[in-house]
Amino acid sequence: MKLKLIVNFIFLTFLAMNTAWSQEDKQSYGIKGKVINQDTELPVSYASVILLDESTEQNIAGAVADEDGVFFIKGFKDGTYKLKVSFMGYEMAEAATIEVTPSANFFDLGNVWMEEESVALQEVTVQGQRQLVEEKVDRTIYNAEYDQTTAGGDASDVLRRVPMLSVDLDGNVSMRGSGNILVLIDGRQSAIVANNLAEALKQIPAEEIKSVEVITSPSAKYDAEGTGGVINIVTKKNKLQGLSLNLNSSAGLRGSNIGLNASAKKDKMSWTLGGFGRAGYNILGSFENDQTLIDPEGGSTRIMQQADTRNNMLFGRYNFGWDYEIDKYNFLTASVSVGVRNMRNRQDGLLTDTYIEDMLFNSVLRDVTVDNLSNTIDVNFNYTKTYEKPQKEVAITGLYSRNNLTNNFTNNLYDASFDEVVNRIRNVNPGINEEFTLQLDYVTPLGKGENQILEYGAKNILRKAVSEFSYFTAEGLDAPFIEEEDVTLSNEFNYDQNITAGYLSFTQGFLEHYTLKAGLRYEYTTIQADFRNSELPADIPDYGVFVPSVNLGRKLGNGNMIKGAYNRRVQRPSLTFLNPNIQAANPLQITQGNPMLDPELTDNYELSYSTYIKGSSLNLTSYFRNTSGSIQPLRVIQDDDIIFTTFENIGQERAYGFSVFSNVNISGKFSLNGSVDTYYAQLDNGIEDPLFAASNEGWVLSGRLFGNYTLPKNWQIQAFSFYRGRRVELQGSSGGFGIYSLSINKQFNEKRGTIGFGAENFFTTEFRIRNELSTPTIMQQSITGLRNMNFKINFSYRLGKISVDGPSRRKKRTIKNEDLKEGSGGTMIEN
């Protein structure tokens, strides 16, 4: 029955797309063209295009050009019109008069040329709003710079607003239900997230993010990692001539931040210097856990836990960049970035009551302290050479990254009367993630046209991970800690990985409206692992994988698009899954990594359709994802009623999904966009033993809604809401939750400054998220509470004399490492 529903669903999806395809092929009442810089002959991205009535000068319709300068206008009737194109730093361009009749109502204007202004830039008032979401051939782009509700927030707040992405309250990111994703920042890797993506996102201020690109079917050029796809976070790059200084800050009930960014550009050389600090405080919550352990031979034990929680955090990120344009065709870039992260979590009064056959057996009281600290450094260098022939270039990029980690916990156990501490346990777990990467990329068009492009390249990643772990015990509060001599509790784990890769990708345009991009990538991985103080087994075999990818797109007559894709992805386990250190902050729920894990392999299939109706956009996507060798948690009961969790390459995951996204421009001042994402998940660990066999399936639903309204006198109001439904897991489920926010801001002093007020979750005192675990021997329900009602004031101001720099042929190349499955639902960030 379920298979029949899925087949019917896919059939109806194809039928709807085919119908829309047939209808859209009938070109009617449309104007398309491409905006080009007259001097450089390069596209003018995001130029504003308006259609005016010739006699009244009334604005009839309009559009914004895409990244390639292409625009398409609909929503007009018969009449005589003139078309104007504008963009900051350019003279207004005007096309020839357009006369629309019932028999002549579709026009292809070809190239519309724009000339750069020769006078100083003055303030320009643009009526209408840039669309928050744009659809490209291979990606969906969320223009975060136009979303004021995230002011004072971080990257996780921005990603919650992006179609096809889901972010939980801890900041863990997933795409279409998969947490195995690659996250890039301007194409460069950052060791800042080598251990935990969710916490790293908190270090990136929302104000510094220009856009977020979601790539659901990556080509062979991308690393084979990230089974769910690729997320590219594009930051605001300075393309201005002169000196500038930007200050932004936010203060609220739960957190505050301050950022300072300076840039200088003169002639062919530019420098950037930036810093950002964020503090989180007054983050209170609660924890409840109710678990029943079932003895297969009869009898059961019930354990109930509860505690108050409080979290404090401090983040900082600082960077220095240098760019040099050697000549027209040669460019150098270099950057240094450092970051710090301090996360301190507390459970006050963790009370554990144990019942045997409904009779209270004992009560235990603990205080738990968990510290997650790190500091990072990234050094990046890039050389790019372009040619007279457009799109032809070669790039060499090098990167060194290091992340020093500290993950400690202390557990204080009280006596039977809860009066004094009688025993303490401490786990100290410093670690290192270190990488050196070298990458070569070459791109060249074939023939005289631009419809054939060949790309190939090579890459090598040397990665070293070290986890040194020790356990200590002490009697009472004053006695010194004594290290345990057990090598399973105190040891050092070394993990060296070398990945060598090469790729070939070919893009071919054919039959006028079709584009095919196919590629093949090969990666060979060698691994050496050992324990310093023991002969524990860590013999991990080397392996090689071929990763094919195919993307096929068809542009319809009015600018709409239908596309299909297939790709294979690989997901290597990160240190989170490999780390043999025993995590026992809660002594009844212990987790230990598995150094012997193999990578996951995933096949992805996708079909999507994008259309535009009177300035509004609609995207429909269906997909299927199949993962073998899935890394899943395996839970068993140990002595003393402890739930022990480790990870194994067991089972298979399937997901059948569908998503709908729409952006509606109600007027030039009011816009709405929203999306609904749903998929049917099937999970099975493939174990026949009834005590350990597990399977689960069900629907997962999430959605979001965003509204923006521009008020007179430079006021603006924005609202956002997001809901993530219950997620299906192999041995249970994780609970759903919803968040919402409202902000209003005003620009002043010729738009140099902005001040605003924001409120988040103002009708909700505490979120309570319910997680469930169900096996033949374990029944568990846990509730995590978080009080995240927040009110904040935002302020930013810009100093400096600047002018627009002309478009450049320069195209930065950066390294992309995407090869680690993270325990928190993320992977490597590139910066």
Secondary structure, DSSP 8 states (H G I E B T S, - for coil): -HHHHHHHHHHHHHHHHHHHHHHHTS--SEEEEEEEETTT--B-TT-EEEEEETTT--EEEEEE--TTSEEEE----SEEEEEEEE-TTB--EE---EEEBTTB-EEEEEEEEE-B-SS--------S---SEEE-SS-EEE-GGG-GGGTT-BHHHHHTTSTTEEE-TT--EEETTB--EEEEETTB-BGGGSS-HHHHHTTSBGGGEEEEEEESS--TTS-SB-TTEEEEEEE----EEEEEEEEEEEEESSEEEEEEEEEEEETTEEEEEEEEEEEEEEEEEEEEEEEEEE-TTS-EEEEEEEEEEEEEEEEEEEEEEEEEE-SSSEEEEEEEEEEEEEEEEEEEEEEEEEEETTEEEEEEEEEEEEEEEEEEEEEEEEEEEE-SSTT-EEEEEEEEEEEEEEEEEEEEEE-TTSSSEEEEEEEE-EEEEEEEEEEEEEEEE-SSSSSEEEEEEEEEEEEEEEEEEEEEEEETTTS--EE---TTTSEEEEEEEEEEEEEEEEEEEETTTEEEEEEEEEEEEEEEEEETTS--------EEEEEEEEEEEEE-TTS-EEEEEEEEEEE-B-HHHH---EE-SSTTEEEE--TT---EEEEEEEEEEEEEETTEEEEEEEEEEEEES-EEEEEEEEGGGEEEEEEEE--EEEEEEEEEEEEEE-SSSEEEEEEEEEEEEEEE----STTT--EEEEEEEEEEEEEEEEETTTEEEEEEEEEE--EEETTEEE--EEEEEEEEEEEETTTTEEEEEEEESTT-S-EEEEEEEE-SSEEEEEEEEE---EEEEEEEEEES-EEE----S-----------B-TTS---EE-
